[in-house]
């Protein structure tokens, strides 16, 4: 709950927080997303069941979880 409140306060100052799954097991997304539009990253992340931005890595991560 505290994180959600902090997020709202920061948004009032034009600051947005973004997080995504970078790795699961040995599947690591090493791409640099710092120059990609935040809205595009949000769109990509929301399409992933594991909340990863990289579609190929997302599929591998999902498969790894299903195999456990």
MMTF fields as JSON, N, C-alpha, C and O atoms, coordinates in Angstrom:
{
  "mmtfVersion": "1.0.0",
  "mmtfProducer": "UNKNOWN",
  "numBonds": 271,
  "numAtoms": 272,
  "numGroups": 68,
  "numChains": 1,
  "numModels": 1,
  "chainsPerModel": [1],
  "groupsPerChain": [68],
  "chainIdList": ["A"],
  "bondAtomList": [4, 2, 8, 6, 12, 10, 16, 14, 20, 18, 24, 22, 28, 26, 32, 30, 36, 34, 40, 38, 44, 42, 48, 46, 52, 50, 56, 54, 60, 58, 64, 62, 68, 66, 72, 70, 76, 74, 80, 78, 84, 82, 88, 86, 92, 90, 96, 94, 100, 98, 104, 102, 108, 106, 112, 110, 116, 114, 120, 118, 124, 122, 128, 126, 132, 130, 136, 134, 140, 138, 144, 142, 148, 146, 152, 150, 156, 154, 160, 158, 164, 162, 168, 166, 172, 170, 176, 174, 180, 178, 184, 182, 188, 186, 192, 190, 196, 194, 200, 198, 204, 202, 208, 206, 212, 210, 216, 214, 220, 218, 224, 222, 228, 226, 232, 230, 236, 234, 240, 238, 244, 242, 248, 246, 252, 250, 256, 254, 260, 258, 264, 262, 268, 266],
  "bondOrderList": [1, 1, 1, 1, 1, 1, 1, 1, 1, 1, 1, 1, 1, 1, 1, 1, 1, 1, 1, 1, 1, 1, 1, 1, 1, 1, 1, 1, 1, 1, 1, 1, 1, 1, 1, 1, 1, 1, 1, 1, 1, 1, 1, 1, 1, 1, 1, 1, 1, 1, 1, 1, 1, 1, 1, 1, 1, 1, 1, 1, 1, 1, 1, 1, 1, 1, 1],
  "groupList": [{"groupName": "UNK", "atomNameList": ["N", "CA", "C", "O"], "elementList": ["N", "C", "C", "O"], "formalChargeList": [0, 0, 0, 0], "bondAtomList": [1, 0, 2, 1, 3, 2], "bondOrderList": [1, 1, 2], "singleLetterCode": "X", "chemCompType": "L-PEPTIDE LINKING"}],
  "groupTypeList": [0, 0, 0, 0, 0, 0, 0, 0, 0, 0, 0, 0, 0, 0, 0, 0, 0, 0, 0, 0, 0, 0, 0, 0, 0, 0, 0, 0, 0, 0, 0, 0, 0, 0, 0, 0, 0, 0, 0, 0, 0, 0, 0, 0, 0, 0, 0, 0, 0, 0, 0, 0, 0, 0, 0, 0, 0, 0, 0, 0, 0, 0, 0, 0, 0, 0, 0, 0],
  "groupIdList": [1, 2, 3, 4, 5, 6, 7, 8, 9, 10, 11, 12, 13, 14, 15, 16, 17, 18, 19, 20, 21, 22, 23, 24, 25, 26, 27, 28, 29, 30, 31, 32, 33, 34, 35, 36, 37, 38, 39, 40, 41, 42, 43, 44, 45, 46, 47, 48, 49, 50, 51, 52, 53, 54, 55, 56, 57, 58, 59, 60, 61, 62, 63, 64, 65, 66, 67, 68],
  "secStructList": [7, 2, 2, 2, 2, 2, 2, 2, 2, 2, 2, 2, 6, 6, 7, 7, 7, 7, 7, 7, 7, 7, 3, 3, 6, 6, 3, 3, 7, 7, 7, 7, 7, 6, 6, 1, 7, 2, 2, 2, 2, 2, 2, 2, 2, 2, 6, 7, 6, 6, 7, 7, 1, 7, 2, 2, 2, 2, 2, 2, 2, 2, 2, 2, 2, 2, 2, 7],
  "xCoordList": [0.819, 0.0, 0.866, 0.555, 1.949, 2.837, 3.438, 3.616, 3.753, 4.312, 3.33, 3.716, 2.069, 1.032, 0.862, 0.669, 0.934, 0.813, 2.02, 1.867, 3.211, 4.424, 4.367, 4.774, 3.865, 3.737, 2.827, 3.13, 1.726, 0.796, 1.441, 1.277, 2.168, 2.841, 3.876, 3.936, 4.689, 5.712, 5.096, 5.646, 3.962, 3.301, 2.895, 2.889, 2.558, 2.237, 3.421, 3.243, 4.634, 5.842, 6.337, 7.451, 5.511, 5.881, 6.821, 7.446, 6.923, 7.805, 6.951, 6.007, 7.299, 6.574, 7.526, 8.699, 7.015, 7.799, 7.429, 6.254, 8.453, 8.218, 9.104, 10.298, 8.528, 9.286, 8.832, 7.691, 9.739, 9.415, 10.308, 11.301, 9.947, 10.743, 11.934, 11.77, 13.128, 14.355, 14.881, 15.473, 14.661, 15.162, 14.346, 13.813, 14.271, 13.738, 14.66, 14.833, 15.242, 16.195, 17.367, 17.916, 17.748, 18.864, 18.441, 19.279, 17.161, 16.681, 16.748, 15.969, 17.69, 17.96, 17.777, 18.326, 17.003, 16.812, 17.877, 17.788, 18.876, 19.989, 19.835, 20.778, 18.674, 18.446, 18.384, 18.005, 18.762, 18.681, 17.413, 17.291, 16.48, 15.204, 15.113, 14.029, 16.224, 16.2, 15.77, 15.337, 15.878, 15.516, 14.162, 13.772, 13.455, 12.153, 11.058, 11.13, 10.063, 8.939, 8.273, 8.02, 7.996, 7.401, 6.065, 5.79, 5.243, 3.936, 4.108, 3.338, 5.11, 5.389, 5.845, 5.428, 6.693, 7.149, 5.995, 5.914, 5.109, 3.931, 3.074, 2.583, 2.905, 2.107, 2.738, 2.042, 4.043, 4.741, 4.656, 4.403, 4.868, 4.83, 3.458, 3.359, 2.416, 1.064, 0.655, -0.287, 1.341, 1.058, 1.707, 1.395, 2.599, 3.374, 2.789, 2.521, 2.594, 2.102, 3.106, 2.72, 4.393, 5.421, 5.874, 6.81, 5.215, 5.471, 6.876, 7.514, 7.342, 8.614, 8.338, 7.229, 9.346, 9.189, 9.57, 8.971, 10.556, 11.041, 10.146, 10.099, 9.446, 8.48, 9.126, 8.566, 10.297, 10.966, 11.37, 11.142, 11.967, 12.369, 11.138, 11.171, 10.063, 8.822, 8.324, 7.926, 8.344, 7.896, 8.778, 8.281, 10.101, 11.029, 10.833, 10.856, 10.64, 10.413, 9.132, 9.097, 8.088, 6.796, 6.937, 6.418, 7.635, 7.832, 8.625, 8.323, 9.635, 10.431, 9.554, 9.673, 8.686, 7.778, 6.838, 6.608, 6.298, 5.371, 6.053, 5.415, 7.349, 8.09, 8.426, 8.798, 8.3, 8.659, 7.605, 7.738],
  "yCoordList": [-1.184, 0.0, 1.253, 2.222, 1.243, 2.4, 2.705, 3.867, 1.642, 1.83, 2.501, 3.342, 2.138, 2.74, 4.217, 5.037, 4.553, 5.96, 6.748, 7.847, 6.19, 6.853, 7.061, 8.107, 6.07, 6.156, 7.321, 8.05, 7.496, 8.592, 9.944, 10.889, 10.035, 11.295, 11.642, 12.782, 10.668, 10.905, 11.305, 12.138, 10.712, 11.036, 12.512, 13.118, 13.086, 14.515, 15.386, 16.534, 14.832, 15.546, 15.116, 15.457, 14.374, 13.926, 12.731, 12.44, 12.046, 10.883, 9.621, 9.469, 8.717, 7.451, 6.305, 6.35, 5.288, 4.104, 2.986, 2.76, 2.292, 1.188, 0.018, 0.193, -1.161, -2.37, -3.49, -3.51, -4.413, -5.568, -6.727, -6.537, -7.921, -9.108, -9.157, -9.235, -9.113, -9.13, -10.553, -10.876, -11.404, -12.772, -13.743, -13.402, -14.947, -16.089, -17.249, -17.585, -17.847, -18.919, -18.396, -17.336, -19.135, -18.735, -17.838, -17.432, -17.525, -16.672, -15.22, -14.782, -14.488, -13.112, -12.179, -12.41, -11.129, -10.1, -9.031, -8.258, -8.987, -8.052, -6.799, -6.016, -6.595, -5.415, -4.146, -4.177, -3.029, -1.711, -1.033, -0.747, -0.78, -0.183, 1.296, 1.877, 1.905, 3.281, 4.305, 5.4, 3.983, 4.94, 4.634, 5.296, 3.642, 3.269, 3.976, 4.086, 4.445, 5.162, 4.332, 3.14, 4.963, 4.274, 3.632, 2.516, 4.304, 3.738, 2.451, 1.507, 2.406, 1.194, 0.06, -1.086, 0.383, -0.629, -1.171, -2.374, -0.286, -0.721, -1.67, -2.683, -1.325, -2.16, -3.543, -4.556, -3.584, -4.861, -5.7, -6.904, -5.065, -5.781, -6.384, -7.51, -5.653, -6.132, -7.308, -8.027, -7.515, -8.656, -9.942, -11.031, -9.82, -10.954, -11.502, -10.744, -12.804, -13.435, -13.319, -13.33, -13.209, -13.076, -11.628, -11.348, -10.718, -9.276, -8.91, -8.002, -9.636, -9.327, -8.424, -8.412, -7.676, -6.765, -7.453, -7.188, -8.327, -9.041, -10.256, -11.171, -10.268, -11.324, -12.71, -13.677, -12.811, -14.113, -14.641, -15.809, -13.778, -14.186, -14.505, -15.417, -13.767, -14.003, -15.424, -16.108, -15.863, -17.221, -18.269, -19.261, -18.039, -18.981, -19.021, -20.092, -17.856, -17.783, -18.509, -19.257, -18.278, -18.925, -20.44, -21.175, -20.903, -22.338, -22.936, -24.035, -22.213, -22.693, -22.889, -23.9, -21.937, -22.036, -23.228, -23.974, -23.407, -24.514, -25.87, -26.856, -25.922, -27.18, -27.603, -28.754, -26.697, -27.01, -27.858, -28.218],
  "zCoordList": [0.0, 0.0, 0.0, -0.693, 0.77, 0.817, -0.539, -0.903, -1.297, -2.633, -3.569, -4.381, -3.462, -4.31, -3.986, -4.884, -2.705, -2.303, -2.809, -3.343, -2.642, -3.122, -4.63, -5.137, -5.332, -6.786, -7.183, -8.128, -6.473, -6.76, -6.473, -7.243, -5.376, -5.036, -6.1, -6.56, -6.493, -7.51, -8.846, -9.567, -9.168, -10.432, -10.48, -11.551, -9.334, -9.269, -9.678, -10.083, -9.57, -9.962, -11.345, -11.744, -12.068, -13.405, -13.417, -14.437, -12.301, -12.195, -12.235, -11.459, -13.154, -13.256, -12.983, -13.356, -12.335, -11.984, -12.958, -13.247, -13.458, -14.384, -13.987, -13.746, -13.92, -13.616, -14.545, -15.007, -14.807, -15.637, -15.217, -14.514, -15.65, -15.339, -16.281, -17.499, -15.715, -16.5, -16.682, -17.712, -15.669, -15.792, -14.951, -13.895, -15.454, -14.717, -15.074, -16.245, -14.053, -14.314, -15.125, -14.823, -16.152, -17.008, -18.162, -18.967, -18.252, -19.335, -18.878, -18.032, -19.451, -19.039, -20.228, -21.305, -20.019, -21.037, -20.808, -19.854, -21.674, -21.509, -22.361, -22.474, -22.958, -23.789, -22.948, -21.777, -23.566, -22.932, -23.437, -24.628, -22.543, -22.92, -22.552, -22.603, -22.185, -21.692, -22.739, -22.379, -23.999, -25.047, -25.698, -26.66, -25.178, -25.729, -24.941, -23.717, -25.645, -25.051, -23.955, -24.135, -22.834, -21.689, -22.037, -21.597, -22.807, -23.175, -23.974, -23.799, -24.847, -25.629, -24.705, -24.87, -23.744, -22.79, -21.959, -21.708, -21.535, -20.774, -21.603, -21.105, -22.872, -23.782, -23.937, -23.869, -24.144, -24.304, -23.034, -23.093, -21.895, -20.62, -20.348, -19.859, -20.657, -20.366, -21.249, -20.915, -22.362, -23.235, -22.72, -23.202, -21.754, -21.258, -19.962, -19.03, -19.9, -18.669, -17.526, -16.358, -17.859, -16.824, -16.658, -15.909, -17.35, -17.29, -17.772, -17.239, -18.788, -19.432, -20.631, -21.165, -21.048, -22.179, -23.492, -24.534, -23.436, -24.614, -24.865, -24.043, -25.984, -26.289, -26.353, -25.837, -26.979, -27.088, -25.712, -25.399, -24.896, -23.543, -22.702, -21.876, -22.904, -22.172, -22.406, -21.463, -23.643, -23.976, -23.302, -22.769, -23.331, -22.704, -21.189, -20.583, -20.586, -19.136, -18.747, -17.769, -19.522, -19.262, -19.367, -18.527, -20.392, -20.579, -19.425, -18.96, -18.968, -17.84, -16.606, -15.913, -16.334, -15.183, -15.347, -14.395, -16.544, -16.792, -16.662, -16.293, -16.965, -16.902, -15.475, -15.244, -14.528, -13.134, -12.483, -11.313]
}
